[in-house]
């Protein structure tokens, strides 16, 4: 009788261990699938949805270095000139410290946003886009003093201090900020 109870206890314990192992495997698989889906979404859209958390992560990644955040729209001619300048500088230095944030939220401009990033060959830069219904919040998260004028550029220094500028940035200033050490 004791032997039967011992075998039964072992089976129950092993069953719990097996169940736990299966649950952990399922959790790991779902995490990998979700990560792959997020990467596939970014690859297909050319950018990632902007969020306060993601922006804070970028600021942490760039801490201690100078970098530039460019905000743009598909229907902003000066923005296209600025993106072309970044493309030109990228030909001189592959690892530009630039983050690009698109402020368009309409689904109709999604493909145009992707096409523009590809056209200027800026797919290897961090690209974000605002999300519909969140525009005012996201604009505030970038800068509470910013009212949405474009193009908008932020020169972020090594201490993480933001220096904002509205309007087209002169090529000389971009060269000085991004290419000189």
N, C-alpha and C positions, 0 to 999 in steps of 0.2 A: 504494500500500500504506500509506504514511504517513497519507494522508487517511482511509482506512478505520479505521486504529487511532485516529486523532484523533476521528472520529465515534463510534466504539465507546466510547472513554474519556468523551466528553461525554455519551453516553447513559447510561453507568453512573453517572457523577457526578450527572446530573440525576435518575436513578432513585433514588439514595440521598437526594438532597434531597427528592424527592417523597415517598419513604417516611418520611423524618423529619418532613416537614410533615404527612403524614397521621397519624402517631403523635402529634404534638403536638396536632393538632385533636381526635383521639379522647380524649386525656388531658384537654383542656380541656372537652370535652363531658361526660365522665364526672364531672368535678369539679362542673360546673354542675348536672347531674342529681342528684348526691348532696346538694349544697347545697339544692336544691329539695325533695328528699325529706325532709331534716332539718327544713326549715321546715314542710312539710306534716304531718310527724309531730307537731311542736310544736303546730301549729294544731289538729290533731285531738285530741290528748291534753290540750291546755291547759297543758302543762308539758314540761320537758326532764329527761331522766335526770340525776340528780346525779352528779358526779364530782369528784375532787380538782382536776383541771385546770380544770374549769368554775368551781368555787368560787374558785380562785386568780385566774381571769380577772375574776370579779366583784369580788374584793377590789382588784385593780389598777384596774378601771374606777371604783370608788368612792373610791379613794385621795384623801385631802385633804378629804373631806366626811363629815358625820355620816350614818349610815344604820342601818337596822334589819333584822335577819334574824329571821323568825318561823317556827318549826317547829310543825307541826300535824298532826292526824290526823282522818279522817272520823268517827271514833266518840268524839271528845273535845268534850263540850259547852262547856267554857271556851274551847276553840279557836275554836268558832263565834262566841262573843261577841267574841273578839279580832279575828277576820276582819271582823265587823260594824263594829267600831270603826275599822278601817283603811278600810273602805268609806266610812264617815261622814267621815273625815278627807280621803279622796281627793276627796270632793265639794267640799271647801274648797280643796284644792290638788291639781291634776291630777298633777304630777310628784313624787309621794311617793318618797322614797329608801327603799324597802322591797323586800326579797327574801323570797319565800315558799317554804318547803321542806316538802313533804308527806312524812311518814315512813311512809306505808302502802306496802306492797310487793306485796300480793296483787292478782292480776289482777281479782278480783271487786270491788275498791274503786276500780278505775281510772275507770269511768264516774261513780261518785259523786264522786270527786275533781274531775273536769272540771265536773260539774254544780254543785258547791259554789263553785268559782272563778267560774263564770259567774253564779251566783245573787248573789254578792257583788260582781259586776262588777269583778273584780280581774285580768282577762285581760291588761291592759296592763302589769302588774307582772311582774318576773322571777319565774317559777314553776319550781321544780324538784321532783322526786320521787325518793325512795330506790328502789333496785332490789332485787328479790328475791335473796336470798343474799348481799347486800352490806351489810345493815343495820348490823351491828356496826362494820364498817370505815368506813362513811359517817358514822355517829354519831361515831366517833373523829376523823375528818377535820374535822368541824365543831368539836369540842371534846373533847379527851382526858379531861376531867373530867366530862363529861356522861353520865348513865346512862340517858337516854331518857325522863325525865319530861316531860309535856306539859301545857299549852303551854310552849314554851321560847322565850325571846326573847333576842337579842343586840343590845345597843346598841353600835355600833361608832363610835368617835370619829374625828376628823380624822387622827390618827396611826395609825389602823388597830388600835387596842387594843379587844379584845372585852370587854364587860361583860355576863355572862350572868345571866338571871333566869328562874326556873321559876315557873309559875302565871300567872294572869290579870293583865295589865298594866292599871293604872289609866289611864283616859282622859286625865286631866290630865298624866300622865307622857308618854304618846304625843304629846299636843299640844305639850308643852314640847320634846320631842326632835325631832319632825318638822316642826313649823310655825314654830318660832322660829329666827331666824338668829343 
